[in-house]
Amino acid sequence: MKIQAFDFSLNLLRAMLWQYNDAPRLESLVTQKQEWFNIENQGFWEDWQRDVFDLRTANAFGLSVWAIILDMPLTVDSGALPGEERLIFGFASDDENFSHGNFAPWVSLPLTVEQARLILRLRYFQLVTRGTVPEINEYFAALFGDQGSAYVVDGRNMTARYVFGFALSPDLQQVLSLFDLLPRPAGVFVDYVVIPDTTNWGFGRYHLNFNNGNFHA
């Protein structure tokens, strides 16, 4: 996700004509206006770009906006299966009859900020990518580069396998188990394996070079 750099600064003193250079009161008013602008206007747009516009740094509010745009939920129903009827009971303020209450053996669990950010970044890429191996690997290198290697290998039989060279965090494990977000071309089956990046050697199916194999102590 490439974001164009914006300069929100504005030098109001440039609007003063040269003949007013010796007008201290007018210069003071413009200077105060400049200080207000730096805080209220420039600061607002810088915060908005960081907290809302940029998925990499968006806060909880910004992620909720992106969730609407990308049509992705930021909650997970605990105990419910897709298409399963909710047999709940109780007496809520607006739903006093059974099966429309507020008592149930499962609850709707909110995702953490990091889980939501990861889901939305994967969803965004899933929508804009062509699904080619080089494109996916470039994006995954940027997305997971600080944790270790992560890439996809074409099985050349309408399958693809994602390889994670680091132990998956609980957040990432939950995301991969609950959401179908691994990018792929239409009709291609994908799965993933975890191969921690240790000092090893050999010639596995997907790791043909040394130090990326399937034999190690």
C-alpha positions in Angstrom: 0.0 0.0 0.0 1.7 3.1 -1.2 0.6 6.4 0.2 1.5 9.7 -1.5 3.3 12.1 0.8 1.3 15.3 1.5 2.6 18.6 2.9 -0.1 20.1 5.0 2.0 23.1 6.1 1.1 26.6 5.1 3.2 29.8 5.6 0.7 32.6 6.2 3.4 35.2 6.6 4.0 35.0 2.9 0.6 36.7 2.4 1.9 39.9 4.1 2.8 42.6 1.6 6.2 44.1 1.9 4.8 47.5 2.9 3.4 46.0 6.1 6.8 44.7 7.3 7.0 47.5 9.8 3.5 46.9 11.1 4.1 44.9 14.4 0.5 44.5 15.3 -0.5 43.1 12.0 2.5 40.9 12.0 1.6 39.7 15.5 -1.9 38.8 14.4 -0.7 36.9 11.4 1.9 35.1 13.5 -0.8 34.0 16.0 -2.9 32.8 13.1 0.0 30.8 11.9 0.4 29.2 15.3 -3.3 28.3 15.4 -3.1 26.9 11.9 -0.1 24.7 12.8 -2.0 23.2 15.7 -5.6 23.1 14.5 -5.3 22.6 10.8 -2.0 21.1 10.0 -2.0 18.9 13.1 -5.5 17.7 12.4 -4.7 16.5 8.9 -1.4 14.9 10.0 -3.3 13.0 12.8 -6.0 12.0 10.3 -3.5 10.6 7.9 -1.8 8.6 10.6 -4.9 7.5 12.6 -7.4 6.9 9.7 -6.0 7.1 6.2 -2.9 4.9 6.6 -3.8 1.3 7.4 -0.3 0.6 8.7 -0.8 3.1 11.6 -4.5 3.5 11.9 -6.0 3.4 15.4 -9.2 1.6 16.5 -11.4 4.3 15.0 -9.6 4.4 11.7 -9.7 0.6 11.5 -13.5 0.7 12.0 -13.8 3.1 9.1 -11.7 0.8 6.9 -13.8 -2.2 8.1 -16.8 -0.5 6.6 -15.0 0.3 3.3 -13.6 -3.2 2.9 -16.7 -4.9 4.3 -14.9 -6.9 6.9 -16.1 -7.7 10.5 -14.0 -6.7 13.4 -15.7 -9.1 15.8 -15.8 -12.9 16.0 -18.8 -14.9 17.2 -17.5 -17.3 19.8 -19.3 -20.7 19.7 -21.4 -19.9 16.5 -20.9 -21.7 13.2 -21.6 -20.2 9.8 -25.3 -20.6 9.1 -26.1 -22.0 12.5 -29.3 -20.7 14.2 -28.7 -19.0 17.4 -30.8 -20.6 20.1 -30.6 -17.9 22.7 -33.1 -16.9 25.4 -33.8 -14.1 27.8 -35.5 -10.8 28.0 -33.7 -7.8 26.5 -35.3 -4.4 26.6 -36.5 -4.6 23.0 -36.6 -8.3 22.5 -38.7 -9.8 25.3 -39.6 -13.1 23.6 -37.4 -16.2 23.6 -34.8 -16.6 20.9 -34.3 -12.9 20.8 -32.8 -12.3 24.2 -29.4 -11.4 25.5 -28.4 -14.7 27.1 -26.4 -17.2 25.0 -23.6 -19.7 25.3 -21.4 -17.6 23.0 -20.6 -14.0 22.7 -19.3 -11.6 20.0 -15.7 -11.1 20.7 -13.9 -7.9 19.4 -10.6 -8.3 17.6 -7.6 -6.7 18.9 -6.2 -3.6 17.1 -3.3 -5.7 15.7 -5.6 -8.4 14.6 -7.9 -5.9 12.9 -5.0 -4.2 11.2 -3.7 -7.5 9.9 -7.1 -8.6 8.6 -7.8 -5.3 6.8 -4.3 -5.1 5.2 -4.7 -8.7 3.9 -8.2 -7.9 2.7 -7.1 -4.7 1.0 -4.3 -6.6 -0.8 -6.6 -9.4 -1.7 -8.9 -6.9 -3.5 -6.1 -5.1 -5.5 -3.7 -7.9 -6.3 -3.5 -9.9 -9.5 -2.5 -12.9 -7.5 0.9 -13.5 -9.1 3.6 -15.1 -7.1 6.1 -12.2 -7.4 3.5 -9.7 -6.4 2.3 -11.7 -3.4 5.9 -12.3 -2.2 6.8 -8.7 -2.5 3.8 -7.7 -0.4 4.4 -10.4 2.2 8.0 -9.4 2.6 6.8 -5.9 3.5 4.0 -7.1 5.7 6.0 -9.8 7.7 9.6 -8.7 7.0 10.2 -7.7 10.6 9.2 -11.2 11.8 10.9 -13.4 9.3 10.4 -14.8 5.8 6.9 -15.3 4.4 6.2 -16.3 0.8 4.0 -18.3 -1.5 5.1 -21.2 -3.7 3.2 -22.2 -6.9 2.4 -25.9 -6.8 1.8 -25.8 -10.6 -1.3 -27.8 -10.2 -3.9 -25.2 -9.2 -2.5 -25.2 -5.7 -0.3 -22.8 -3.8 1.4 -23.0 -0.4 2.3 -20.2 1.9 5.5 -20.7 3.9 6.1 -18.9 7.1 9.7 -18.9 8.3 8.7 -17.9 11.8 6.4 -19.1 14.6 3.0 -17.7 14.1 1.7 -15.3 16.8 -1.7 -16.1 18.4 -3.1 -13.1 16.5 -1.9 -14.4 13.2 -3.0 -18.0 13.9 -6.5 -16.8 14.8 -6.7 -14.6 11.7 -5.7 -17.5 9.4 -8.1 -19.9 11.0 -11.2 -17.6 10.9 -10.8 -15.7 7.7 -10.1 -16.7 4.1 -7.6 -13.9 3.4 -4.6 -15.5 1.9 -4.4 -14.0 -1.7 -4.6 -16.4 -4.6 -5.9 -16.4 -8.2 -9.5 -17.6 -8.7 -9.9 -21.4 -8.5 -6.5 -22.0 -6.8 -6.4 -24.0 -3.5 -4.1 -22.6 -0.8 -2.7 -23.8 2.5 0.2 -22.8 4.7 3.0 -24.4 6.6 5.3 -23.0 9.3 9.0 -23.8 9.0 10.9 -21.8 11.6 14.0 -20.2 10.2 16.7 -22.2 11.9 20.1 -23.3 10.8 19.2 -26.3 8.7 20.0 -27.8 5.3 18.6 -30.1 2.7 16.3 -30.2 -0.3 12.6 -30.0 0.6 9.7 -29.6 -1.8 9.7 -25.9 -1.4 13.2 -25.2 0.0 15.8 -26.3 -2.5 18.7 -24.2 -1.3 20.9 -24.6 1.7 19.9 -23.1 5.1 16.2 -23.4 4.0 15.8 -27.1 3.8 14.0 -29.8 5.8 17.0 -31.5 7.5 18.2 -30.0 10.8 19.3 -31.0 14.2 
